[in-house]
């Protein structure tokens, strides 16, 4: 009797899991490869690197401000592929810089970078 109940419960569970999988494929959710990703890194003493993945042809603006919040760099991209932009900051001097990434006029990431 217990085996029959366990078997029936497993059959119901498998049917529900299969139906859930079917609904997931119909209502397509963006995969991890399609999700917009951005990061700002400092690989060297005077380098700031912006990395953008999957902008999906949306307007992405990369900006750098100095410590007085004066914009010293801006680049707008509209590409559908991964992009890496290196900014050589050796002529800007030491200090704290604010890096901002906007997508469709909405701020996605803000990071402070200190150059020595």
C-alpha positions, -999 to +999 in steps of 0.1 A: +000+000+000+028+024+009+045+016-024+014+025-044+010+058-026+047+066-031+045+057-068+014+078-073+030+108-055+061+105-077+039+104-108+021+135-098+053+153-090+069+143-123+038+155-142+038+188-124+075+193-130+070+185-167+041+210-170+062+237-153+090+231-178+065+235-206+053+268-193+088+281-188+096+275-225+064+292-236+068+323-214+104+328-223+125+344-196+158+360-207+187+337-202+218+347-183+235+353-217+209+380-226+209+399-193+227+433-194+259+432-174+284+460-166+315+464-145+341+490-138+376+478-129+410+493-123+435+469-138+464+492-135+475+523-116+462+548-142+437+527-161+399+525-157+382+498-177+345+497-185+331+463-195+296+461-210+279+429-220+245+425-238+234+461-241+207+448-265+211+479-288+200+501-259+218+534-253+246+530-228+265+560-216+299+557-198+310+587-178+339+597-156+338+627-132+367+642-113+366+650-076+348+683-083+321+664-103+332+679-136+327+654-164+361+645-180+350+615-201+318+604-218+312+577-244+278+565-257+275+530-272+247+513-291+261+479-299+246+444-294+278+428-283+302+427-254+325+458-253+355+467-232+368+503-231+401+512-214+405+548-203+441+560-198+440+584-169+477+591-166+472+627-178+445+634-152+466+632-121+459+615-087+426+618-070+392+602-066+371+598-098+335+588-101+326+564-128+290+561-139+272+538-163+237+548-175+214+527-197+183+544-212+188+574-190+188+553-158+219+549-137+230+512-136+263+515-118+284+541-099+318+534-086+346+555-070+381+549-083+412+564-066+443+570-087+476+575-070 
